[in-house]
Amino acid sequence: MARPQSELLRARTRTAWVFLAPMLIVLALVAGWPLIRTIWFSFTDANLGKMSQAKFIGFENYYASFGGILQDPDWWRSVWNTVWFSVVSVSIETVFGMIVALLLNVDFKGRGFVRAAVLVPWAIPTIVSARMWGWMLHDQFGIINDMLERAHLISGPVAWTADPRLSMWSVVFVDVWKTTSFMALLILAGLQLLPSDCYEAARVDGISPIKVFFRVTLPLIWPALIVAVVFRSLDALRVFDLIYVLTSSAKETMTMSVYARQQLVDFQQVGYGSAAATLLFLIIAAFTALTLIATRSRASEG
Amino acid sequence: MKLSKSFRTLVLASTATFGLSLAAQAVTVSIMCGTVGQDQTQCKNGADAWAKKTGNTVKIVSIPTSTTDILALYQQILGAHSTDVDVFTLDVIWPGIIGQDFIDLAPFSKGAQKDHFPAIIANNTVDGHLIAMPWFTDAGLLFYRKDLVAKYKLQPPTTWAQMASEAATIQAGERKAGNAKFQGFVFQGKAYEGLTCDALEWVDSYGGGHIVNKAGHITINNPKAAAALTEAASWIGKIAPEGVLNYAEEDARGVFQSGNAAFMRNWPYAWSLGNGKGSAIAGKIGVEALPKGGASGKNTGTLGGWQLGVSKYSKNPAAAASLVMYLTSAAEEKRRAIEGSYNPTRPALYKDPDVLKANPFMGQLLSTFTNAVARPSLETGGKYNQVSTAFWNTVHDVLSGRTKADVALASLQGQLKRIRKASWK
């Protein structure tokens, strides 16, 4: 009896593989191959101008007597910038996103319209919104300075994207403007799944809305919130377009992606730049693995 | 069946021959045109004239304004061996970086290179190949408001210190007179290649060398260079707005041309635009060589300028080379000098009365153009971009007041050694 069953099982497994094969092949081609190539380049001295003359140099791009990427203070600065940017922007977006989601969860007239309108910043391509903010924040002819000056809030033009003390905050501000709506949408999806009986019970018991939020709403939407935060953090760790358009390769706002691009394209150091890209990949992979483990253990606890 | 097949072959063959003969006569050549000031218009006018003359078609491709961004774009296009663009405009510092992607123009030039400045031809020659023809040359100049210098009974400055004190006087006077936005001096202070040009002028005017000398030694860490940068840092927030730390050429010209600055460091192109229609200061502009660094310093200007080269991957190299030769011909360089104050690369045109009438400064400042200081792009080869980036970031840190010049230059010395490794090559 066991034989035909296992025969059937084997046939099913085979079919499963046949159905999976196209996707696996496509993944290997579009994701696996470039990744392996990048890692390979990171062990060579490849140069954009003469790619055919690349030689294997081992770990010299990472650590060497003349200085590899791990000894480059600019690299560590860009790692710090990336982490700082991710933590600050995602925290602000989470708080604002929560507020917007709670508002949109309340039934009011024209809610559908407001929900659609909130999504507009998210729908605009980043390159376009970054350019737009770049002009609005320009120190001489930007509209932000003009409005602030008219309101007598500032005495002279402020160089939002040039002043080293302000440029990172400007970048965070634009990112918050853009992605809060995405955060709100994910949280709203969680809110809409909540059972109404808990709230009815709370209302009957006369519990204050703030207490209801922290004791009922927050624990219930926690899984949805964690997913949203992980999504955004992964996105923020590889941030590139927004920062490159607003402040190009300025040191104060240089992230790991901007650093890798500068080495690869501006300096033509394909080998060294690939090493930076590989480290960026490893950092994001480690972060993903950590969150997967953390959420999995939490799920099994539950 | 048979008939129709042979008929089809005939039709195909005739279309092919017809198409081929057409292709031999008229092709489409695409050219990268700059977008700073009148670049696009003047480039288009010249290219259209060539198209009319030869019956070919020209496609204009726009490029970014920042030279750093243009290079990044070119490297991607050339790295992909793209056939989309035939003629590239090349900054004077690029032959060492991307020269290997351009064809040798000597077979097409009929000896025309003899009539250009030999220094630029040498700059454009990579491994014995003439990879680009000089199109126009540039050197940093000091633009000033003749009317305001006269109004405050001053003389055009000869040293940076004098410039700063005059700028302060005029700025205070004009602000008192009601223009709260008035600035003493504007230049290119953004962290990009333009700042390397400006800062090299300050350092060189003090006799502080050229970052890396001809022998390839790193020379930037010296007291004269530190003095030059310290002086420049003292301008920020006093005679120059803090926003100048994010200004490129066009930002500086915008402030100066709307009548809101007394002095400006810029390239010659600003002359014809400043005197053109719609300019608030037409006829009020004076031009002189950049001031000296102290009484014992010298007048200097960074060598700039653009070349035209034909991509190795072009499908129509002969037509593309013909366009390059037309655009760099004496007649076209003369037209561009008169209409757009683009400095010719042919010494003979500096004696041309029409050119001198339109641009009096070209005759007076001929020595500034012929003796312009070159950035160390030949010495540092493919690593020039890294050297320049390290230099402009250091200067930017000093200007924004985050470090002192001597400390910053000592650290720059270390960075440059790390970039050089065993040798520049």
Interface residues (C-beta under 8 A of the other chain):
Chain A: N47 L48 G49 K50 M51 F66 G67 D139 Q140 F141 G156 P157 A159 T161 A162 D163 P164 S248 S249 A250 K251 Q262 V265 D266 F267 Q268
Chain B: S66 T68 D69 L71 A72 Q75 Q76 G79 I97 I98 Q100 D101 K190 A191 Y192 P241 E242 G243 L245 N246 D251 G254 V255 G382 K383 N385 Q386 T389 N393 S400 R402 R418 K421 A422
